[in-house]
Amino acid sequence: MQNENNVKKSEHPSLLAKEIIPIAQQAGEILRHFFKKDFSLELKNNDTFDPVTSADKQSDALMRKLLHEKFPDDLILSEENENIPTDYTKRIWMVDPLDGTKDFIKGKDGFAIHIGLFSNNEILFGLVYAPIQNKLFWAEKGKGAYMQQEDDFQKIQVSPITSLLESRVITRSPGSDARALDEVVLQLKCREYIHDSALKVPKIACGQAEAHINTNFRASKWDTLAPQIILEEAGGIMTDLDGNLLDYTQKELRWERSYIATSNKEIHNEVLQAIKKHLP
């Protein structure tokens, strides 16, 4: 995943990153324990497209416990917990204990842990950790974005490409569920399509691709918060499909207009124009 032109010299994690990285790593050990082994499986609201496993639940419980111990005054919004904060004037940790549950169930390694911090209308911190791939990314507001290389952290940035025609566009791996925007994405005039479910936004942040259009209208706050600050601190952009900034203070947890992630405003504008005429 490393791009020599987009990864800088070794750096030390910030104080906040040093507190959060061990939490993600401990949760990752839980996911490793269950990976390709026996685990319970349920469907949330009997929805076949919204599964949850015992690995999700145990990872969630551990992260909420550890975050509460370190930051007792902070609120926590987690995909697998029904205690939903409503006061967005306070510090809120937005957590996805297992992003990519479908891959996890299928025995694929394209899943990750998300931990992000939001306060006063700003994303302050974000971490994405893929335990099986052993890839970890983090960013803190105003301090840049980083990825872990063995025992070192190196600063990352988006690629210098500014044309969609020369870009690599990340699309999802083929699935059984048909999505209206899939056809539109595959008609974009770009250099290459990367069919991958794993670490889409971090790949753009470290220069391995230039754009991703999320065609799943089930994406929620915990899916985007941590990846967004990693992308933005690396120089990229994330908005909804209409080009509007994501509003993490909104009451609804799900993004009604999904999201687009790109490496710069030039490519972002091209993507928006390309899909605009196809949007309902």
TORKOL-4160 file (C-alpha; in steps of 0.2 Angstrom, whole numbers, padded with zeros to 4 digits, m for minus):
280
<pt num="1" X="0000" Y="0000" Z="0000"/>
<pt num="2" X="0015" Y="0011" Z="0002"/>
<pt num="3" X="0018" Y="0024" Z="m0012"/>
<pt num="4" X="0036" Y="0031" Z="m0011"/>
<pt num="5" X="0031" Y="0048" Z="m0017"/>
<pt num="6" X="0017" Y="0050" Z="m0005"/>
<pt num="7" X="0024" Y="0043" Z="0012"/>
<pt num="8" X="0036" Y="0054" Z="0022"/>
<pt num="9" X="0050" Y="0051" Z="0034"/>
<pt num="10" X="0046" Y="0042" Z="0051"/>
<pt num="11" X="0036" Y="0051" Z="0064"/>
<pt num="12" X="0031" Y="0049" Z="0082"/>
<pt num="13" X="0012" Y="0047" Z="0086"/>
<pt num="14" X="0004" Y="0062" Z="0095"/>
<pt num="15" X="m0001" Y="0060" Z="0113"/>
<pt num="16" X="m0019" Y="0057" Z="0109"/>
<pt num="17" X="m0014" Y="0044" Z="0096"/>
<pt num="18" X="m0004" Y="0035" Z="0109"/>
<pt num="19" X="m0019" Y="0033" Z="0120"/>
<pt num="20" X="m0031" Y="0027" Z="0106"/>
<pt num="21" X="m0019" Y="0015" Z="0096"/>
<pt num="22" X="m0019" Y="0002" Z="0110"/>
<pt num="23" X="m0038" Y="0003" Z="0112"/>
<pt num="24" X="m0039" Y="m0001" Z="0093"/>
<pt num="25" X="m0026" Y="m0015" Z="0094"/>
<pt num="26" X="m0034" Y="m0023" Z="0109"/>
<pt num="27" X="m0051" Y="m0023" Z="0099"/>
<pt num="28" X="m0041" Y="m0030" Z="0085"/>
<pt num="29" X="m0036" Y="m0045" Z="0095"/>
<pt num="30" X="m0054" Y="m0049" Z="0098"/>
<pt num="31" X="m0058" Y="m0049" Z="0079"/>
<pt num="32" X="m0042" Y="m0060" Z="0076"/>
<pt num="33" X="m0049" Y="m0072" Z="0089"/>
<pt num="34" X="m0065" Y="m0074" Z="0080"/>
<pt num="35" X="m0059" Y="m0073" Z="0062"/>
<pt num="36" X="m0062" Y="m0089" Z="0052"/>
<pt num="37" X="m0069" Y="m0097" Z="0068"/>
<pt num="38" X="m0086" Y="m0100" Z="0076"/>
<pt num="39" X="m0096" Y="m0084" Z="0080"/>
<pt num="40" X="m0114" Y="m0080" Z="0082"/>
<pt num="41" X="m0123" Y="m0071" Z="0069"/>
<pt num="42" X="m0139" Y="m0060" Z="0070"/>
<pt num="43" X="m0148" Y="m0049" Z="0058"/>
<pt num="44" X="m0152" Y="m0032" Z="0064"/>
<pt num="45" X="m0171" Y="m0029" Z="0062"/>
<pt num="46" X="m0171" Y="m0045" Z="0051"/>
<pt num="47" X="m0162" Y="m0036" Z="0038"/>
<pt num="48" X="m0151" Y="m0048" Z="0027"/>
<pt num="49" X="m0140" Y="m0033" Z="0023"/>
<pt num="50" X="m0136" Y="m0028" Z="0041"/>
<pt num="51" X="m0128" Y="m0043" Z="0050"/>
<pt num="52" X="m0120" Y="m0042" Z="0067"/>
<pt num="53" X="m0108" Y="m0055" Z="0075"/>
<pt num="54" X="m0102" Y="m0059" Z="0092"/>
<pt num="55" X="m0085" Y="m0052" Z="0086"/>
<pt num="56" X="m0094" Y="m0035" Z="0083"/>
<pt num="57" X="m0102" Y="m0035" Z="0100"/>
<pt num="58" X="m0086" Y="m0040" Z="0110"/>
<pt num="59" X="m0076" Y="m0027" Z="0101"/>
<pt num="60" X="m0089" Y="m0014" Z="0104"/>
<pt num="61" X="m0090" Y="m0018" Z="0123"/>
<pt num="62" X="m0071" Y="m0017" Z="0125"/>
<pt num="63" X="m0069" Y="m0001" Z="0115"/>
<pt num="64" X="m0083" Y="0008" Z="0125"/>
<pt num="65" X="m0076" Y="0002" Z="0141"/>
<pt num="66" X="m0058" Y="0008" Z="0138"/>
<pt num="67" X="m0064" Y="0025" Z="0130"/>
<pt num="68" X="m0075" Y="0028" Z="0145"/>
<pt num="69" X="m0060" Y="0024" Z="0157"/>
<pt num="70" X="m0049" Y="0036" Z="0148"/>
<pt num="71" X="m0062" Y="0050" Z="0144"/>
<pt num="72" X="m0076" Y="0048" Z="0157"/>
<pt num="73" X="m0084" Y="0065" Z="0152"/>
<pt num="74" X="m0085" Y="0061" Z="0134"/>
<pt num="75" X="m0100" Y="0053" Z="0125"/>
<pt num="76" X="m0099" Y="0038" Z="0114"/>
<pt num="77" X="m0108" Y="0034" Z="0098"/>
<pt num="78" X="m0106" Y="0016" Z="0092"/>
<pt num="79" X="m0114" Y="0006" Z="0078"/>
<pt num="80" X="m0118" Y="m0008" Z="0090"/>
<pt num="81" X="m0125" Y="0001" Z="0105"/>
<pt num="82" X="m0142" Y="0008" Z="0107"/>
<pt num="83" X="m0136" Y="0022" Z="0119"/>
<pt num="84" X="m0136" Y="0036" Z="0106"/>
<pt num="85" X="m0130" Y="0054" Z="0111"/>
<pt num="86" X="m0140" Y="0069" Z="0106"/>
<pt num="87" X="m0130" Y="0083" Z="0112"/>
<pt num="88" X="m0117" Y="0087" Z="0099"/>
<pt num="89" X="m0109" Y="0102" Z="0108"/>
<pt num="90" X="m0100" Y="0089" Z="0119"/>
<pt num="91" X="m0085" Y="0078" Z="0114"/>
<pt num="92" X="m0091" Y="0062" Z="0105"/>
<pt num="93" X="m0082" Y="0047" Z="0101"/>
<pt num="94" X="m0089" Y="0039" Z="0085"/>
<pt num="95" X="m0085" Y="0020" Z="0084"/>
<pt num="96" X="m0087" Y="0006" Z="0072"/>
<pt num="97" X="m0080" Y="m0010" Z="0081"/>
<pt num="98" X="m0081" Y="m0020" Z="0065"/>
<pt num="99" X="m0082" Y="m0010" Z="0048"/>
<pt num="100" X="m0085" Y="m0023" Z="0035"/>
<pt num="101" X="m0095" Y="m0036" Z="0044"/>
<pt num="102" X="m0099" Y="m0045" Z="0027"/>
<pt num="103" X="m0081" Y="m0047" Z="0023"/>
<pt num="104" X="m0078" Y="m0054" Z="0041"/>
<pt num="105" X="m0092" Y="m0067" Z="0039"/>
<pt num="106" X="m0085" Y="m0072" Z="0022"/>
<pt num="107" X="m0067" Y="m0075" Z="0029"/>
<pt num="108" X="m0060" Y="m0060" Z="0019"/>
<pt num="109" X="m0048" Y="m0048" Z="0028"/>
<pt num="110" X="m0055" Y="m0032" Z="0021"/>
<pt num="111" X="m0063" Y="m0026" Z="0038"/>
<pt num="112" X="m0057" Y="m0013" Z="0050"/>
<pt num="113" X="m0060" Y="m0004" Z="0067"/>
<pt num="114" X="m0064" Y="0015" Z="0066"/>
<pt num="115" X="m0062" Y="0027" Z="0081"/>
<pt num="116" X="m0065" Y="0045" Z="0078"/>
<pt num="117" X="m0068" Y="0060" Z="0089"/>
<pt num="118" X="m0080" Y="0075" Z="0086"/>
<pt num="119" X="m0082" Y="0091" Z="0095"/>
<pt num="120" X="m0088" Y="0109" Z="0092"/>
<pt num="121" X="m0092" Y="0105" Z="0074"/>
<pt num="122" X="m0075" Y="0098" Z="0070"/>
<pt num="123" X="m0067" Y="0081" Z="0068"/>
<pt num="124" X="m0053" Y="0081" Z="0080"/>
<pt num="125" X="m0046" Y="0064" Z="0078"/>
<pt num="126" X="m0048" Y="0048" Z="0068"/>
<pt num="127" X="m0040" Y="0030" Z="0067"/>
<pt num="128" X="m0043" Y="0016" Z="0055"/>
<pt num="129" X="m0035" Y="m0001" Z="0059"/>
<pt num="130" X="m0036" Y="m0017" Z="0049"/>
<pt num="131" X="m0030" Y="m0030" Z="0061"/>
<pt num="132" X="m0028" Y="m0045" Z="0049"/>
<pt num="133" X="m0019" Y="m0034" Z="0036"/>
<pt num="134" X="m0010" Y="m0026" Z="0051"/>
<pt num="135" X="m0012" Y="m0008" Z="0043"/>
<pt num="136" X="m0016" Y="0007" Z="0054"/>
<pt num="137" X="m0019" Y="0025" Z="0049"/>
<pt num="138" X="m0023" Y="0040" Z="0060"/>
<pt num="139" X="m0024" Y="0059" Z="0059"/>
<pt num="140" X="m0027" Y="0073" Z="0071"/>
<pt num="141" X="m0034" Y="0090" Z="0067"/>
<pt num="142" X="m0020" Y="0101" Z="0060"/>
<pt num="143" X="m0006" Y="0088" Z="0063"/>
<pt num="144" X="m0007" Y="0078" Z="0047"/>
<pt num="145" X="m0011" Y="0060" Z="0042"/>
<pt num="146" X="m0001" Y="0045" Z="0046"/>
<pt num="147" X="0001" Y="0026" Z="0042"/>
<pt num="148" X="0011" Y="0013" Z="0052"/>
<pt num="149" X="0025" Y="0005" Z="0044"/>
<pt num="150" X="0031" Y="m0009" Z="0055"/>
<pt num="151" X="0036" Y="0000" Z="0071"/>
<pt num="152" X="0036" Y="0018" Z="0063"/>
<pt num="153" X="0023" Y="0030" Z="0058"/>
<pt num="154" X="0025" Y="0040" Z="0042"/>
<pt num="155" X="0016" Y="0055" Z="0036"/>
<pt num="156" X="0005" Y="0052" Z="0021"/>
<pt num="157" X="m0003" Y="0063" Z="0007"/>
<pt num="158" X="m0014" Y="0061" Z="m0008"/>
<pt num="159" X="m0007" Y="0059" Z="m0025"/>
<pt num="160" X="m0004" Y="0074" Z="m0036"/>
<pt num="161" X="m0015" Y="0068" Z="m0051"/>
<pt num="162" X="m0028" Y="0081" Z="m0054"/>
<pt num="163" X="m0038" Y="0074" Z="m0069"/>
<pt num="164" X="m0052" Y="0061" Z="m0067"/>
<pt num="165" X="m0046" Y="0053" Z="m0084"/>
<pt num="166" X="m0029" Y="0049" Z="m0076"/>
<pt num="167" X="m0037" Y="0043" Z="m0060"/>
<pt num="168" X="m0039" Y="0027" Z="m0051"/>
<pt num="169" X="m0056" Y="0025" Z="m0045"/>
<pt num="170" X="m0060" Y="0012" Z="m0030"/>
<pt num="171" X="m0076" Y="0003" Z="m0033"/>
<pt num="172" X="m0083" Y="m0011" Z="m0021"/>
<pt num="173" X="m0080" Y="m0029" Z="m0024"/>
<pt num="174" X="m0094" Y="m0037" Z="m0034"/>
<pt num="175" X="m0109" Y="m0042" Z="m0023"/>
<pt num="176" X="m0126" Y="m0049" Z="m0024"/>
<pt num="177" X="m0135" Y="m0033" Z="m0020"/>
<pt num="178" X="m0138" Y="m0022" Z="m0035"/>
<pt num="179" X="m0136" Y="m0004" Z="m0033"/>
<pt num="180" X="m0142" Y="0010" Z="m0044"/>
<pt num="181" X="m0126" Y="0020" Z="m0044"/>
<pt num="182" X="m0114" Y="0005" Z="m0048"/>
<pt num="183" X="m0118" Y="0007" Z="m0066"/>
<pt num="184" X="m0115" Y="0025" Z="m0066"/>
<pt num="185" X="m0098" Y="0023" Z="m0057"/>
<pt num="186" X="m0092" Y="0010" Z="m0070"/>
<pt num="187" X="m0096" Y="0023" Z="m0084"/>
<pt num="188" X="m0084" Y="0036" Z="m0077"/>
<pt num="189" X="m0069" Y="0040" Z="m0089"/>
<pt num="190" X="m0054" Y="0036" Z="m0078"/>
<pt num="191" X="m0038" Y="0027" Z="m0080"/>
<pt num="192" X="m0041" Y="0012" Z="m0069"/>
<pt num="193" X="m0054" Y="0004" Z="m0058"/>
<pt num="194" X="m0049" Y="m0004" Z="m0042"/>
<pt num="195" X="m0062" Y="m0017" Z="m0036"/>
<pt num="196" X="m0059" Y="m0018" Z="m0017"/>
<pt num="197" X="m0069" Y="m0017" Z="m0001"/>
<pt num="198" X="m0055" Y="m0013" Z="0011"/>
<pt num="199" X="m0048" Y="0003" Z="0017"/>
<pt num="200" X="m0055" Y="0013" Z="0002"/>
<pt num="201" X="m0053" Y="0031" Z="0010"/>
<pt num="202" X="m0036" Y="0028" Z="0018"/>
<pt num="203" X="m0030" Y="0021" Z="0001"/>
<pt num="204" X="m0034" Y="0038" Z="m0007"/>
<pt num="205" X="m0026" Y="0047" Z="0008"/>
<pt num="206" X="m0009" Y="0038" Z="0005"/>
<pt num="207" X="m0009" Y="0041" Z="m0014"/>
<pt num="208" X="m0015" Y="0023" Z="m0020"/>
<pt num="209" X="m0030" Y="0030" Z="m0028"/>
<pt num="210" X="m0039" Y="0046" Z="m0032"/>
<pt num="211" X="m0058" Y="0043" Z="m0030"/>
<pt num="212" X="m0071" Y="0033" Z="m0022"/>
<pt num="213" X="m0090" Y="0035" Z="m0024"/>
<pt num="214" X="m0099" Y="0025" Z="m0010"/>
<pt num="215" X="m0115" Y="0017" Z="m0019"/>
<pt num="216" X="m0121" Y="0010" Z="m0002"/>
<pt num="217" X="m0134" Y="0022" Z="0005"/>
<pt num="218" X="m0133" Y="0013" Z="0022"/>
<pt num="219" X="m0117" Y="0023" Z="0027"/>
<pt num="220" X="m0118" Y="0031" Z="0044"/>
<pt num="221" X="m0108" Y="0043" Z="0054"/>
<pt num="222" X="m0096" Y="0030" Z="0062"/>
<pt num="223" X="m0092" Y="0024" Z="0044"/>
<pt num="224" X="m0085" Y="0041" Z="0038"/>
<pt num="225" X="m0079" Y="0051" Z="0053"/>
<pt num="226" X="m0062" Y="0043" Z="0056"/>
<pt num="227" X="m0058" Y="0040" Z="0037"/>
<pt num="228" X="m0064" Y="0058" Z="0033"/>
<pt num="229" X="m0051" Y="0067" Z="0044"/>
<pt num="230" X="m0037" Y="0055" Z="0038"/>
<pt num="231" X="m0041" Y="0060" Z="0020"/>
<pt num="232" X="m0043" Y="0078" Z="0024"/>
<pt num="233" X="m0027" Y="0079" Z="0034"/>
<pt num="234" X="m0018" Y="0071" Z="0019"/>
<pt num="235" X="m0025" Y="0084" Z="0007"/>
<pt num="236" X="m0041" Y="0076" Z="0001"/>
<pt num="237" X="m0060" Y="0080" Z="0001"/>
<pt num="238" X="m0076" Y="0071" Z="0007"/>
<pt num="239" X="m0094" Y="0077" Z="0004"/>
<pt num="240" X="m0111" Y="0069" Z="0000"/>
<pt num="241" X="m0116" Y="0065" Z="m0017"/>
<pt num="242" X="m0123" Y="0083" Z="m0020"/>
<pt num="243" X="m0106" Y="0091" Z="m0014"/>
<pt num="244" X="m0112" Y="0096" Z="0003"/>
<pt num="245" X="m0101" Y="0094" Z="0018"/>
<pt num="246" X="m0106" Y="0080" Z="0030"/>
<pt num="247" X="m0116" Y="0087" Z="0045"/>
<pt num="248" X="m0111" Y="0076" Z="0060"/>
<pt num="249" X="m0123" Y="0086" Z="0071"/>
<pt num="250" X="m0139" Y="0080" Z="0061"/>
<pt num="251" X="m0151" Y="0069" Z="0070"/>
<pt num="252" X="m0151" Y="0055" Z="0058"/>
<pt num="253" X="m0136" Y="0043" Z="0060"/>
<pt num="254" X="m0137" Y="0038" Z="0042"/>
<pt num="255" X="m0131" Y="0048" Z="0027"/>
<pt num="256" X="m0146" Y="0051" Z="0016"/>
<pt num="257" X="m0135" Y="0056" Z="0001"/>
<pt num="258" X="m0120" Y="0044" Z="0004"/>
<pt num="259" X="m0103" Y="0051" Z="0001"/>
<pt num="260" X="m0089" Y="0054" Z="m0011"/>
<pt num="261" X="m0070" Y="0054" Z="m0007"/>
<pt num="262" X="m0057" Y="0061" Z="m0018"/>
<pt num="263" X="m0039" Y="0067" Z="m0018"/>
<pt num="264" X="m0042" Y="0085" Z="m0023"/>
<pt num="265" X="m0056" Y="0098" Z="m0028"/>
<pt num="266" X="m0052" Y="0096" Z="m0047"/>
<pt num="267" X="m0056" Y="0077" Z="m0047"/>
<pt num="268" X="m0070" Y="0080" Z="m0034"/>
<pt num="269" X="m0079" Y="0092" Z="m0046"/>
<pt num="270" X="m0077" Y="0081" Z="m0061"/>
<pt num="271" X="m0085" Y="0066" Z="m0051"/>
<pt num="272" X="m0099" Y="0077" Z="m0045"/>
<pt num="273" X="m0103" Y="0083" Z="m0063"/>
<pt num="274" X="m0102" Y="0065" Z="m0070"/>
<pt num="275" X="m0114" Y="0058" Z="m0058"/>
<pt num="276" X="m0126" Y="0073" Z="m0055"/>
<pt num="277" X="m0137" Y="0069" Z="m0070"/>
<pt num="278" X="m0140" Y="0051" Z="m0064"/>
<pt num="279" X="m0145" Y="0056" Z="m0046"/>
<pt num="280" X="m0163" Y="0054" Z="m0041"/>
